[in-house]
Amino acid sequence: MDWWTAIFSAAARAGAGVQLAAPDRQGAAMDSTLIVFYSHTGVSRRVARLLADQQGWPVGEVHEKFALAGRGPLRCVLESVLRLHPRINYNGPNPADFRTVVLVSPVWAFSLSGPMRSFVHGHRDTLQHVAVLMTMGGAGASLAAREVAHILGRQPVLTAGITQKEVEDGAATQRVQEFADALRPGGNRRQPADTAWSPLAG
């Protein structure tokens, strides 16, 4: 046996009892946060992307399975008032792999948007901690969050609402950061105060 072979043999024997632990990807995910959003007009998309950019959290999107041409405000309002569950597709990470899921959705006529209602209903058995960030014309976040609580059978860990005006004038940047801060352990998890009503946003 030459000296190179002797060196490699000794190294192999020394390392034979050492096992490198594989990274616990599932454990890492279980301690993290996922953003899931549905947006009809683009407002909720902007809020979700803002939150993702600020915090570095991954994002999933809810789509209507059959997008109907000419889908107007009246149809959206009726869908929410009648508590309909439209068929959807979800594109994004598996929500069951995350400890906390932040739902970003428009408020339609003081109700949860239909596509987000379908998502929550379909994933209610696997969602762990749920936070709700609603976009609205002026009011209704607390009522839409109450609907989420009814579907889940428990209260969201945090509820907040952002108006379309706040998104357009830039005030949403600070509001979204405050939401993320409140979501952390020890944060101030105040419920939103609804203001003037506007029937559709998001």
N, C-alpha and C positions, 0 to 999 in steps of 0.2 A: 504494500500500500504506500503510495507516494504521500508527501506531506500535505498537498492540497486536499487529497481525499480524506486524510486524517482530520484536517481542520473542519471540513464540511460535515463529516460524520459526527464529530463532537458537538458542532452547533445544532445539528438535527436532534441529537439526544437531549441536549439542554433545553430545547424548545418544545420537546414532545409533550410535556405536560401543561403547556401554556395554551389557553384557548382565548381568542379574541371575541368579545361579545359583539354581536351584530347590533347596529343602532336600532333602538325601539321607536320606529316610525309611528306606530299606532299610539304609543304613549305620548309622543311629542304632539301628535294631532289632537289627542284628547284634552290637552291643556291649552289649546288654541281656539281661535274664533274664526268663524266663517260668516261672510255676508251673503245673504240671498235676497235678490231684489226682483221686483216686477215693475215695469214702467210702461205706461201707455203713451205719454206725451214727451217723455225724456227727462222730466224733472226728477223722478226717483232714481233714474240712472245716474244723473249728475251727483246726487247725494251719495249714492252707493260708491261711486268712483272716488268722490272726495274722501269718504271714510276710509276706503281701501288705500288711497295714496298717503293719507296721514298716518295710518297704523300699520300698513304692510300686510293686511289681512287678505286672504284669498276671497274670490268672488264667484258666486253662482247666479245664473239668471233663469227666471221662469218665463216661458213663452207660451202663448196660446197655441194649441195644437193646430187649430184651424183658424188662421187669422182671416177675419171677414172684411172684405173691402167695404168702405163706407161705415165702419163701426164708429158711431157717433156718441156724444155724451148721453143721449137718452137711453141707448141700449146699455151703456155702462151702468147708469143709475138703476135701471130696472133689474139688471143682473145682480146688483148688490142688495137692493131692497128685497128681492125675492130669494136671496141667499142661494143663488145658483152656483153650481160647481162646474165651470167649463173645463173641457179637456185641455191638458197642458203638457208641455215638454219641459224638462229641467236639464240645463247644461251647466255642469260644475262639479266640484268635489262632493263626495258622499257626505251629507250632513251628519250621518250617524258617527262619523269619525271625529267629530269636533265636540268639545265640551260646551261651547256656547255658539248659538246661531243668531245673528242679527237679521231680522226681517225688515226690509225697506220696501214700503208699498204706498201707493196713493190711497187717500181716503175718498170714497165715492158715496155721496149722500149719507154722511155720518156712518158709513159701513166700510168693512174691509173690501178691497177690490176682489172681484170674482176669481181671477187666476191665482192670487195669493191665498185665497180661501181654499182653493183646490190643493195647493201645495201643502199648507199646514195640515189639512185633513189627511192627505196621503202620507205624511211623514210624522204624524203625531205620536206614534208609538216609538219612534227612534230619536226624536228631538229631546235633548237633555235640558240645558238652560237656554231659554229663548228671551231675547231682547227685541223690542219693537221700536222702529224709527219710522214714523209716518210722514208723508208729504201731503199737504192739504192746501186748498184755496184759502182757508181761514180757520177752520175748526173741525172737530170730529176725531182727533187722534185717540182720546181716551175711550170713546165708544168703539172704535175699530179695534183697539187693544183689548177691550172687554170681550169682543167677539173671538179674538185669538185665544184668550183665556178660556172661553167656553168650549172651544174646539179641543184645546189641549187638556182641559180638566184641571188646570192650575194657572196661577198668575205668571205673566212674564216677569223676569227679574228686573227689567227696566223698560219704561215706556216714555217716548218723547215724540213731539211733533214739530215739524219745520214747515213754514208756509212757503208757497211759491214765490212770494215777494222777497223773502229772505234769501232764497236761492238766487234770484235774479239780481239783487243788490249786493250780494257778497257776504251778508251777515251770517249765512249758513256755515261759513268756514269756522267761525268761533263756536257756533251752536253744535256742530258735529264734533268738534274737539271736546267740548264739555260733555257730550254724550259718551264719548269713548272714555274720558276720565272717570265719569260716574260708573261705568261698567266695570272698572277695575275694583279689586277688593278694597273696601273702605270708602268707596266713592259715595257721593250724595245722590241717591236714587229718587229724586223728586218726580212726581207725576206732572205732566204738562197741564197748563191751564188753557182751555180752549177759548178762542176769541170770536171775532165776527165770522159769520158763516159764508162759505162759498162752496157750491155743490160738488165741484170736480177739479181735481188736480192730479198730477203725477205722471 
